Amino acid sequence: MPKLRVVHTYAAHAIERVFTMKGEGSNPCFTSADLQPMAELILNNLFATLEQPGSSENEYIMKAVMRTFSLLQEAVVPFLGVLLPKLTFKLSQVSKVSGLF
């Protein structure tokens, strides 16, 4: 499993970095319209990866989730009903472990 954690971390970091790439004229390489067809798959897989043992506090996965939300902008709304409870649960778990609450 430790090898999978490393792969998941690098994959999440790559997703996050790819979504920030700029093209000609400093325009983003990817837009919300580009991401929409695969958004559900990406987000479901990122959240599933957070459920893997040892990955619950993986900052790179969380950055990829947040970057995906940011890139999607208002197109994320259809997914919020499913994803927001997962995100809230994950944040409450992390805050308990880190002693924030």
N, C-alpha and C positions, 0 to 999 in steps of 0.2 A: 503493500500500500504506500510506503513512502515514495516510491518511484512515481506512482500516479499523482501524488500531491505535487510533486515537482512539475510533472507534465501539465496538470491543471493550472498551476501557478503561471507557468510560461504561456500557456494558451490564453488565459485571462488577460495577462499583461499584453500579449500581442493584439487581442481584440481591442483593448482599451487604446493602445497606441495607433492601431490602424484607423480607428474612428476619429483620431485627432489629426490625421495626415492632411496636409494642404497641397493643392495642385497649383496650376497656373494662376497668377494674380492673387495668391493667398486665399483662394476659394477652397472650401473643404472638398476633399475627394469624394466623400460620402454624404448624402443628404437623408433626411427622413424618408423620402420616397424610395431611395435605394434600399433602405433597411427594412421597410415595412413588410415585404414578402417573407422575410426570414426572422423577423423580430420575435415572434412567439417561440420559435425553436431556440434561438439564442438565449432568451431570458429563461425559458424552462430549463435548459441545460445548465446555465450558470447557477440557478437556484438549486438544481439537483446536485451539482458539484459541492455546494455549501453543505449539503447533508452528508457528504462523505466523511468518515472518521478522520479527524485531524484537520479538516478544512473549514470548520465552522467559523473561524476567525480570520480567514484568508483575506487580507486587505486587497490583494490584486483582483480577486473575484468580485469583491464589493465595488472596487473602482470600475471594473468592466460593467457591472450592473448599472451603476450611476451614470457612466458615460453613455450607455445604451439608452437609458431614460432621457438623458439630456439631448442626445441626437434625435430621438424620436419626437421630442417635444409633445404636441397635442396628440400625436398618433399613438402615444402610450396609453391613453385613456381607456381603450377597450380591454387592456390587459390588467388594469389596476385592481379590478375586483378580485382577481386571483392572486396577483403578485403582492399587493399591499399587505394583506395579512401575513404572508410569508416573510416579507421584509420586516414588518413590525415584530413578529415573533423572533426573528434572528437578531434584531437589534436589542430586544429585551434580554435574550440569552447572553449576548456579548456583554451587555452592561452589568449583568449579575456577576459574571465571571471576573470582569475587570474591577468590580467594586464601585461602579459609578452610582448605583442605586441601593 
